[in-house]
Amino acid sequence: MSAGEWAIRAEGVSKKFGLTLRQSMKYGMRDVGRKLFGRSSTTDVLREGEFWAVNDVGFELHRGEALGIMGVNGCGKTTLLRILNGVYAPDKGCIEVKGRVGALIAAGAGFAPMLTGRENVYVNGTLLGLSTKEIDGLMDEIVAFSELGEFIDLPVKNYSSGMFVRLGFAIAALSRPDVLLMDEVLAVGDLNFQKKCFDHVLQLKRQGSAIILVSHSPGAIWSVCDRGLFMDRGRVLVDGPVEDAIRAYDDQNSRNANTSSAQFDKAVEAHGEATGDSQASEYGHTRGGTGDVVCTAIHLTRPSSDEVDNEFDFRESIEIAADLEVKEMQENLLLRFTIDAVHYRFIATLDSYEQGLSLPEVLPGRYRLKVRVDAPNFRPGAYVVNIGITRKAVGVHLFYWFGATRFVVKHPKDLFLYADNNAVMHLDSTFTLIPTPAKTASTLEGGL
């Protein structure tokens, strides 16, 4: 194949599975029986208890290109890779692959546990289409790359997961495949081995191999791949620049983080106690207090609209609206919101006293509290809003509510903020790289 020629074509590829093993076996036996008697099967439509793991996926990948596939767990990434590798046959659509395919989909997959590493090299090399002479010529290089040394003659059943990955990658990559398929197995290796693997992948790419990389690491996808696919529930939602796929993946993760956090808090509330490292672990409940003041509802809007939302653009202003019920007259009331990030507690505080709102006396009644936050510099991600109400001279909460509401800050289109998922603030700055003159010999001597 010449450079630029397509290596993989996928058109309308779909694959379905049964929700239970019993359903899968029942439908599988029925389909096999129909084929034996020359009758058509119904593999191209969903039956009761089935779902599409991959649904109408299509793309074309050329030689010398790398495609990154991202998506949350269960979106269909690995199933698609197994279809491309011929492990699964698609129920709909077609796949065309040109040339030799090397696949690293699961650590240890395809290894015979009772055979040694060396013997497995010959078995897997033969499956890749290599002759015994070609495998002999590659053996020393495979052993050196995998860094297994004398362990190459140890039965692989005694290998660690890292050793599996080392040998599997060495076989798949050093066989010089026309197409290399990689799942998230490189994360098992140590940092030095990961670097060596990625250097070799980039070398294969320069030599004309087509690469498909499935990973949850934005850095790995961005550094290796030219294009990106973002999948959700079996479908491709983004097919384009790598940055767009990573943005969509991170935003989906943020939504899922808020959903799972909210479900956990509901479970805590239902059981009346907190477990683990929940936001309510200090108090034992998600909300409580003396009850003299109660927040009955809280939601987020944009300052320009009263429409409730929980997704905001990067640097977009946010308004918090809270409905309060004051049961008895309160003196020196203090209203405070704290904001948590996914990995950190109390990254920001909004305090009525600090912001200049003096409340020396608040009469009984119902109130709407509004707090406007202009252009916050939160990095893209998931955030939680908590509320606490107290009085200046009283050291107990009149009311508290952990996880009162949640919001997501989406990725901007003009910035690629991928470097550190643990960071929560974006600081605008100016970078300047200034070359400095090298010190001459006379300068060095004069400084002695």
N, C-alpha and C positions, 0 to 999 in steps of 0.2 A: 504494500500500500504506500502511496506517495503522501507527503506531508499535505495536510489540508483535506484529504479524502475522509469521508465519514467512516467511523469505526463501529458505531452503534446507532441503530434506529429503533425507536419504540413508538408504536401507533396504537392508541386506544387500549392500552394494556390494563387488564383488570384481573383481580384474583379474589375469590371469596372463601370464607371458612365458616364452619358451623360453630355455634356458641358453646357446644358441649361435644365431648368425644363421641358420645352415643349418636348424636345427630350426624356428625361427620362420617362415622363408619356406615350408618344407614344409607346416607345419600351416596357415599362412595361405592358401596356394593351395588346399589341400584344402577348407578351410571355405568359401572363395569359390565353388569348384566345386559344392559341395553345395547352396549357396544358389541358384545359377543353375539347378540342376535341381530346385528345390523340395524338397530334402531337408533334414532338420534336421541341424545341426552339433553338435559335442560341446564347445562353448566353456565349458560350465558344470562340467566335470570336468577334473582334471589328467591329462595324458597324459605318456608317458615323456619326460623331459628338460625338463619345465615346472615352474614354481613360482608360488605366489601372491604377487605383489608387494603387493597389497591384498586382505585377506581378511575378508569379512563385517563391513564397517564401516557403522555407522549413527549418525546424530545429526540434530538439528533446531536450526537457528539462526534467531533472530528479528531483525527490524529493530532497529537501535540496539544490537545485541550484537556483541561481538568474541570470536572463538574462536582460541585459540593451539594450534598443533599442534607437538609436540616429539618427538624420537626421534633415535637415532644414525643415521649415514649408512647408507642402504640399507634403512631400516625401512618405506618406502612413502609418505613425506610428499608428495614432489613428484608421484608418480604419482597420488595421491588428488587433489591440486590440479588436475592436468591432466584428470582425469575430470570434476571439477566445472566446469572451463572448456570442456568439450566436445572437447578434443584427443583423448582416448581415450574409447571406448565401454566401459562395464563389461561383463564377461563374465557377471556375475550381479548381481542387485539392480537398484535404480532410483534415479535422481536427479531431483529437482524443484527448479528454480530460478526465482524470480519476479523480473522486472525486468531492467534493464541490468546486465551484468557487466563490470567492469574487472579486468584481470589483469596482474600484474607477476611473472612466474614465472621468467624468465631474462633477463639483460641482453642487449638487442638482439634478443630473440625477436620475430619478426613484422616486423622492419624490412627493407626492400629496400635492400641496401648501395649500389646505384648511385644511388638517389634521395637528395635532400637531406633534411635534418631537417624542413623545412617541408612538403615533399611527403609525407613519411612521416606527419606529423601528419594530413594529409587522408586518407591511406589507412587509418590505424588508427582515426581518428575515424569514418569511414564504416563500418568493420567493427563498431564499437561501436553503430552505429545512429544516429549524429548526421547531420544534414543539413549541406550545404555552408554554409548560412547560420549554423547553430549553431557550426560549426568556425571560421568567420570571426570570430564574436563571442568565441570562446575563445582565438584565436591569440595575441593580445598577452599574455594572462594565462599561457598555456603557455610562451611564450618567456621572460617575466619570471621565472616560477617555476623553470624549468630553468636559468636563468642562462647560457644559451648565447650570447646576444647575436648578434653577426654570424655566429657559427658555425652558426646555424640554417639557413643557405643553403649549408652545406658538405655534400658527400655523406657519408652516415653511415658509409661504409666507412673513413673517416679518423677516426672518433670513438674516443676512449678508452673503456674500460669504464665509467668514472665518467660520461662524457657520455651513454653509452647509458642508464644508470640514471636520470640526471636527466631526459632526454627521455621515457623510458618511464613513469616515475612521473608526470610532469606530465600526460601524455596520459591515463593510467589514472585518476588521482585527480581531475583538474580536469574530466573529463567528467561528474562527479557521478553515479557509478554507484550502483545500488541494492545491489549486492554487489561488494566489492573483495577480490580474492585476491592475496596477496603472499607470495612466497617470499623466501629469504635474500639478496635482491639489494641491499637498502639498506645492507648492511655495506660495499659498495664505495665509497659516497659519503663525503665528508669529514664531520667532526662537525657543522659548521653546517648542512649540507644534510640530514643525518640528523635533526637537531632540527626543522628546518622540515617535513620529511616527516611525522614523528610528530605534530607539532602539527596538521597538516592531516588526518591520519588520525583523530585524536581529534575534530576538527571535523566530519568526515564522519559519525562515529559519533553525535555529538550530533544531527546532522540526520536520523538515521534509517537510514543505510547499515549493512548487515551486513558485518562485516570478518572475514576469515580470514587469520591471520598465521602463516606457517611460519618458525621461527627457531631457531638454536642459542643465542641470547642470553636467559638467564633474565630479565635486567633489562628487555628489550624486551617479552617476553611478559607479564611481571608488570605493567608500566606501562600496557599497552594493552588487555589481554584480560580478559574477565569469566569465561571458562571455559577449561579446558585439556584437550586430548587428548594422551595419551602413547601412541605407537605402537612396537611392536617386532615385526619380521618380518611386517609387513603387518597385524597385529591391533591393535586398540585395547585396551590394558591398563588405562588410567585415563581416565575421562570424568567430570570434576567440577571442583572449585575449581582455579584456576590453580596455587596453591601445591602441591597434590598432584601435578599433572603435572610441575612443575619438580623436586620431590623425587625422583619416579620416574626422571626423565631424568638427574639428577645421580648417583643411585645406580647406574644402568646404566652411565654413563660410568666410574665408579670401578671397577666390575667388569671392564669391558673394558680399562681401563688396566692393571690387575693381570695380566689374562690375556696381553695383548700383551707386557708386560714379562717375564713368566715365559717366554714362547716365545722372546724375544730372548736371555735368559740361557742357555736350553738350546742355542740355536744357537751362542752364544759358547763354551759348554762343549764342544760337539761339534767345533768347529774349533780349539779350543785357543788362541784369541787373541781379544782384544776389539777392537772397532772403534767409532768415534764416541764419544759421551758416555755410555757404559754405566757401570754401577756398578763394573764390574771393570776399567775402563780404567787405573787406577793400577797394577794388578798383572798384568794380561794374562789372568787367569782368574777365574772366579766363586768358586772355592775353592782352598785350598792351605795352605801352612805347612810346618813341619819334620816334622809327623806324630807328634810325641811325645804329643799329645792330639788326638783326633778327635771331632767332633760327627757322629754317624751319622744322627740324625733330629731334627727340630724341628717343633713344631706349636703351635697356639693353642687354648685352651679357656676356658670360663668358670670362675671359682673354685668355683662351686656344682656343676659338672659336669665329668666327664672326657671328654665328647663333643667331638671336634675340630670346629672351625668357623673360618670366615674372614670372617664378617660379624657386626658387633657394633652394638648400638644406641648412640646418642650418650650419652657419659658412662658407658657400661657398663664394669665392671671386666673386665680381660683377664689371663689367666695364660699365660705362655710356658713350655713344657716342652721341654727339650732332653736328648737321650740322649748321654752322653759316654763315651768309652773312653780311659782313661789308660794309655799303654803303659809308661811308666817313672815312678818316683816323682818328684813335682814339688814344688818349694818355692816358697812365696809366689805361688801361682797367682792370676791375675787373669782374671775372666770379664766380658766386656763385650758388651752389645747396643747397637746404634745403630738408630734408626728414621728412615727417609727418607719424605718426601712426594713427590707426583708431580713437583713442580717444584723440590724442594730436597733437598740431601743432609745427613744428620746433623742433623735438627731436634731430636732428643732422644737422650739417652744413659742407659743403665742399667748401672752399674758396680758390681761386687761389693765392691770396696774402699771406694768412696764410700758404699755402702749398709750398711757395717759388717760384711760377711762376711769374716772373716780366714781365710785358708787357708795356714798356714805349712807344712803338709806334707800331700800327697794321695798315697795309696798307689796302685799299679797296680790297675786294675779297671774295672768299668762303673758309671756313676752316672746318676741322673736329676736334672737341675737344674730347679728351678721358680722362676719369678719372677712375683710378683703385682703388677699395676699397678692401683691402685684409682682408679676414676672419672676416667680421663684426659680432659682437655678438648680433645682433637683435634677439629677441625671435620670435618664430613662430607667424605669423600673416600677416596682410595686411599693405602695406606701399605705400606712394605717394611721387613722386619726383617732386619738383618745381625748376625752373631755374630763376635766375635774373642776368641781365647784367647792369653794371653802370661804371662810371669813378670815379677815386679817388677824383677829385675836383668838381664833379657835384653831387648834392643831389637828382637827379631824375633818374628813371630807363630808360635806353635806350631800354630795353626789359624786360618783365616778362611773365611768363607762369605758372599759378597754375595748378596742375594736369597734368604736361607734360607727365608723364608716371607713371605706377604703377607696383608693383611687390609683390609677395607672398614669404615669408620664410616658408618652410615646416617643419613639425615636424621631429626631428631626430629619428632614430630607437633605439639608445642606451640610450636616456634620455627621461624622462617623464615630460615635462614642462607644467603642467596643473594648477598650484596653483592659478595664478592670471592673468586673461585675460587682465587686464589693464597695466601690466608691459610690457616694451618695450625692456629692455636690460637684457642680461644674464651675470652674473658675476661669473666666476669660483672661487670657494672658498673651504676651508677645514673646516669641522665641527668636533669639538672635545667635547665630553661630559665627564667631569672628576668628579668622586664622591669626595665629600669633607667630612672629618670626622665630626661627630656630636660633638657639644660642650658638655663637661662634666659639672657636677654640680660644681666641683671645679674651672673650667675655668670661668664659669659664675659668681661665687662668687668673683673670683679674679678681674673680670672686673668692679665690682660695686664700 
